[in-house]
């Protein structure tokens, strides 16, 4: 995978420096942000939140049958200001990772240098963020500064068995 999301350490929450912290958080799951259904009612895979690492999320999106561009996973993040990451299948098995910022009980997709500020929104809940991007595209720039967009899509499956 060679895209700006994997090359820019500020774009995703799990750069090399934070990988060990994230592994420790996975071992001590009660320290992770809440993933109950009132906070996050669904992911692309019809689960409240998938507790997995960046690599596991990429594997799920690239190796699960019938996954299409727009399918996504919202997973816990190791960063304080970014409690969640949004991992999205773009096309041709390209994965993008977006940070979900929480500030003053408001949620937004970041980083602002990659997201189009004219179309970026702030939401009062994660549910509202997901619902909005199910019908409106996330507009962003790739590593070649090319403008791209992706609309989230729910996976038509009741349960998912982890790989």
Backbone torsions as a table, in degrees:
resi	resn	phi	psi	omega
1	UNK	NA	119.1	-178.9
2	UNK	-128.9	83.5	177.1
3	UNK	-137.9	171.7	-174.3
4	UNK	-63.2	-26.8	-179.5
5	UNK	-64.9	-35.9	-179.1
6	UNK	-85.6	-19.5	-176.6
7	UNK	-94.9	-22.3	-176.7
8	UNK	-99.6	110.1	-176.5
9	UNK	-65.0	-18.3	178.7
10	UNK	-85.8	-11.1	-176.3
11	UNK	-79.6	-37.0	179.2
12	UNK	-118.8	163.0	-175.5
13	UNK	-85.0	-9.5	-172.4
14	UNK	-118.3	61.6	172.9
15	UNK	-72.4	173.1	-175.9
16	UNK	-55.0	-38.2	-177.4
17	UNK	-62.2	-32.6	-176.3
18	UNK	-97.1	-3.0	-175.5
19	UNK	-61.1	-42.5	-179.9
20	UNK	-67.0	-39.2	176.5
21	UNK	-60.4	-43.9	-179.2
22	UNK	-64.2	-40.9	177.7
23	UNK	-60.6	-41.1	177.9
24	UNK	-64.1	-40.2	177.7
25	UNK	-62.8	-39.6	178.5
26	UNK	-63.5	-34.5	177.6
27	UNK	-72.2	-29.2	-178.3
28	UNK	-115.8	71.0	-167.5
29	UNK	-62.6	-22.3	-179.7
30	UNK	-69.8	-11.8	177.2
31	UNK	-87.6	-6.4	-179.7
32	UNK	-77.3	156.9	176.6
33	UNK	-59.3	154.7	-179.2
34	UNK	-59.9	138.4	177.4
35	UNK	-124.5	25.9	-178.3
36	UNK	-74.3	166.6	-172.5
37	UNK	-69.7	-18.8	177.0
38	UNK	-76.3	-26.9	178.3
39	UNK	-85.1	-45.8	-176.4
40	UNK	-137.4	97.9	-170.4
41	UNK	-72.5	-21.7	-179.2
42	UNK	-165.2	157.3	168.0
43	UNK	-119.3	-174.7	178.6
44	UNK	-59.6	-27.2	-175.4
45	UNK	-99.9	24.8	173.8
46	UNK	57.6	31.3	175.0
47	UNK	-120.4	152.1	-178.7
48	UNK	-54.3	-46.8	176.7
49	UNK	-166.7	141.8	179.6
50	UNK	-97.6	117.9	-179.6
51	UNK	-84.2	94.2	-177.2
52	UNK	-150.9	166.1	177.6
53	UNK	-84.2	175.1	177.4
54	UNK	-59.2	-46.1	-178.6
55	UNK	-64.9	-42.5	177.9
56	UNK	-62.4	-40.7	178.1
57	UNK	-62.4	-42.7	177.7
58	UNK	-61.9	-42.4	179.4
59	UNK	-63.7	-41.9	179.0
60	UNK	-61.2	-45.8	-176.6
61	UNK	-72.4	-26.9	-178.4
62	UNK	-97.1	-17.6	-174.6
63	UNK	-115.1	-7.0	178.1
64	UNK	-82.0	138.6	-178.3
65	UNK	-67.9	150.2	176.7
66	UNK	64.9	16.6	175.8
67	UNK	-76.9	135.8	-176.6
68	UNK	-125.0	162.4	175.2
69	UNK	-53.3	134.4	-178.2
70	UNK	103.9	-20.9	175.5
71	UNK	-66.5	146.4	-169.4
72	UNK	-147.1	165.5	172.7
73	UNK	-134.6	132.2	169.9
74	UNK	-103.8	125.2	-174.4
75	UNK	-131.3	156.3	177.7
76	UNK	-63.4	151.4	179.5
77	UNK	-117.3	158.3	178.8
78	UNK	-87.5	-7.5	-176.9
79	UNK	-91.9	142.2	-179.4
80	UNK	-65.0	-47.3	-177.7
81	UNK	-77.7	-14.8	-179.2
82	UNK	-125.1	81.5	-173.9
83	UNK	-68.1	-18.6	-179.9
84	UNK	-135.7	156.1	170.4
85	UNK	-120.0	144.6	177.0
86	UNK	-108.5	113.7	178.8
87	UNK	-104.5	122.7	-173.0
88	UNK	-127.2	135.7	171.2
89	UNK	-79.0	123.6	-178.0
90	UNK	-90.4	-83.0	173.3
91	UNK	-159.0	161.7	-178.4
92	UNK	49.5	38.4	178.3
93	UNK	65.4	21.2	174.8
94	UNK	-84.9	132.0	-178.8
95	UNK	-111.6	136.8	172.1
96	UNK	-118.3	143.8	178.1
97	UNK	-117.2	125.5	177.8
98	UNK	-116.1	144.5	174.7
99	UNK	-84.6	141.6	171.9
100	UNK	-107.7	112.4	-177.7
101	UNK	-85.6	139.4	172.8
102	UNK	-121.0	119.2	179.5
103	UNK	-143.5	124.2	-178.8
104	UNK	53.3	44.5	-179.6
105	UNK	57.7	29.1	174.6
106	UNK	-120.8	148.0	-177.1
107	UNK	-121.1	141.9	176.2
108	UNK	-150.9	159.7	176.3
109	UNK	-92.2	134.8	-179.4
110	UNK	-133.9	173.7	11.6
111	UNK	-86.8	151.2	-175.5
112	UNK	-66.8	-23.1	179.0
113	UNK	-74.7	-14.2	178.5
114	UNK	-108.6	-21.8	-177.8
115	UNK	-96.2	141.9	178.6
116	UNK	-72.3	112.6	-177.2
117	UNK	-65.6	-25.4	179.3
118	UNK	-69.5	-26.1	-179.1
119	UNK	-110.1	-7.6	-179.1
120	UNK	-72.7	143.3	-177.7
121	UNK	-126.4	162.5	174.0
122	UNK	-117.2	137.9	-173.7
123	UNK	-125.1	151.8	-180.0
124	UNK	-84.4	-8.8	176.6
125	UNK	-152.9	160.4	175.0
126	UNK	-65.6	-34.0	177.6
127	UNK	-58.3	-45.5	180.0
128	UNK	-65.5	-38.8	178.2
129	UNK	-59.7	-49.9	-179.1
130	UNK	-63.7	-46.5	-179.1
131	UNK	-59.6	-39.7	179.8
132	UNK	-64.4	-47.9	-176.3
133	UNK	-78.1	-1.3	169.0
134	UNK	-77.4	-20.1	-178.9
135	UNK	-122.2	-8.0	179.1
136	UNK	-129.5	140.1	-177.5
137	UNK	-76.0	148.3	166.5
138	UNK	-82.7	121.4	-178.6
139	UNK	-105.2	126.9	-174.7
140	UNK	-149.2	170.7	176.6
141	UNK	-107.6	140.3	176.6
142	UNK	-89.1	-171.6	-176.3
143	UNK	-67.1	-18.0	176.4
144	UNK	-96.8	15.1	-176.1
145	UNK	59.2	24.9	175.8
146	UNK	-85.2	135.1	-179.8
147	UNK	-75.5	128.5	178.9
148	UNK	-130.7	164.5	174.3
149	UNK	-147.8	151.3	177.4
150	UNK	-147.5	135.5	176.2
151	UNK	-105.4	132.6	-179.6
152	UNK	-66.0	151.7	-178.2
153	UNK	-141.0	136.5	177.1
154	UNK	-80.7	141.6	178.1
155	UNK	-81.6	128.9	-174.9
156	UNK	-80.4	65.8	-175.8
157	UNK	-147.6	140.7	-178.9
158	UNK	-75.1	-50.0	-177.4
159	UNK	-131.6	154.7	179.0
160	UNK	-126.0	129.0	174.4
161	UNK	-88.9	128.3	-179.6
162	UNK	-63.7	145.0	-179.6
163	UNK	-71.0	NA	NA
